[in-house]
Amino acid sequence: MSIGNEEYVKTLDELFNSRKHQQFEELYPSVEQLLIAEKEYELLTKIYMLRALMYYQLSDIEELVKFLSKHFTLFRKYASDEDFMRYKNARTIALEMNGYYDGFYEQMMEIKEYGEAHGNELLVVNALTNIGMLKVHTEQHTDALPYFFEAYDITLPMKDADMKMYNNHYLIINNLFATYLRMSDFQSAARYLHLEEPFKKCYPRYDMLYRTNVAKYYAATNEFTEAQRRLTLLQAEIDADPTKSMYKLETLQCENLIAKNSGDLQRQKEVYKQLIAIQKKSKQDRLLQLIMQSTHQSARHELIEVSQCDPLTKLWNRRGFIHRTEQVKRANRDATYVACAMLDIDYFKQINDQYGHLAGDQVICQVAALLKKYEQSGFVCARYGGDEFILTFLENDEQRITNKVETLYAELRQTVFSYNDVTIPVTLTMGVVYVMRNETCPVEKLVSLADCAMYEVKRNGRAYYVIKPISQEEVVV
């Protein structure tokens, strides 16, 4: 990668951030041609994101849609998987903003499947929620409910441990309330309104939304006097505090509901115009957020690599391993068993003493390279520390667990370890445990049990493995 090319991209970034649109437009074509000629496709995706943001700054959403669609193939080929999914999400929302609904469902389902495959529950929840909201927007209220329910089931067990899931859980409840209200199913709407109430104690934002929803409920059930009383109080609060202007959309929706149900057509027409303008701005802000996330994603990946990856082997470290295993367990709800293996290089100190520490590092890297291949078939692999490695995988059958372990260990035994063309004799010891997935067993406990199993093999001579099922009694000890 040319340092000069990176400087060109940096210059474009500076011009964009300082809103020097003319200078940006003058420099952009030559930088684009240069990067294409030198096949610097990763840098090219970066300037394309800047160009997309430029269209957004100029409020040219139609050109933004064309631009995002034009470079779809390039992003699919050269952007990271997560960047590409954000790009698709941005492109899909931009199309939806212009009324192009074709393909929205398919692309959101693809984003959902990607999230499931990579243990990214947040992508799954966002995709499900977007599909549900589109169904509501196109008056398919009954069809929207299963998507909201699925997102609800994912966020419910995670909301107390993850702030993003907490926020998403509230928003899903809010969507369910709004959907049932549109369906005139007031009993179900009241149930979800009741579920919203505890959230109002946590954030002022949720308190405002809850009070607005109460006013909407009164409006929908034709209790116009009470609805208007509550709405007037909310509007006065928003007018008195500019920081609460974000709630204007919610109060306009309530006002529109009062006008519609009370038969005030003139008032409804005036409110509807304001609603359309604010809703469009809200979608544009969401689109901007998605594009901005993509432009800063490479920096985020670097932070993740430092905090969760082992620098020598590029496998997960302990922290990354536990986090990733929990993700995989949540994403694969149909699996029956969770298996965990602890692997240790026998007499590793002797290898370092006889062949040198660089040779020892090479042996560790060779083991890691072999384990990394198994990540493609669903294993989570980590360097746990020193010469120890840890693995987890999910299965539906005990015999398949045994088969996988036997295959892995056979490949490890057949591997020829060497450094500077000198063959190094290496043996490994492995302890494997597995437990029913529905048992309450933290990852840390599984690791401890696998470690005990491995040391049982070491006491009996090393250079082999053991596979042990774990009972619920052993889990809780």
Buried (B, 14 or more C-beta within 10 A) or exposed (E): EEEEBEEBBEBBBEBBEEEEEEBBEEBBEEBBEBBEEBEBBBBBBBBBBBBBBBBBEEEEBEBBBBBBEEBEEBBEEBBBEBBBBBBBBBBBBBBBBEEEEEEBBEBBEBBBEBBBEBBBBBBBBBBBBBBBBBBBEEEEBEBBBEBBBBBBEBBEEBBEEBEBBBBBBBBBBBBBBBBBBBBEEBEBBBBBBEBBEEBBEEEEBBBBBBBBBBBBBBBBBEBBEBBBEBBEEBBEBBEEEEEBEEBBBBBBBBBBBBBBBBEBEEBBEBBBEBBEEBBEEEBBEBBBEBBBBBBEBBEEEEEEEEEBBBEEBEBBBBEBBBBBBBBBBBBBEEBBBBBBBBBBBBBBEEBBEEBEEEBBBBBBBBBBEBBBEBBEEBBBBBBBEEBBBBBBBBBEEBEBBBEBBEEBBEEBEEBEBBBEEEEBEBEBBBBBBBBBBEBEBEBEBBBBBBBBBBBEBBEEEBBBBBBBBBEEEBBEE
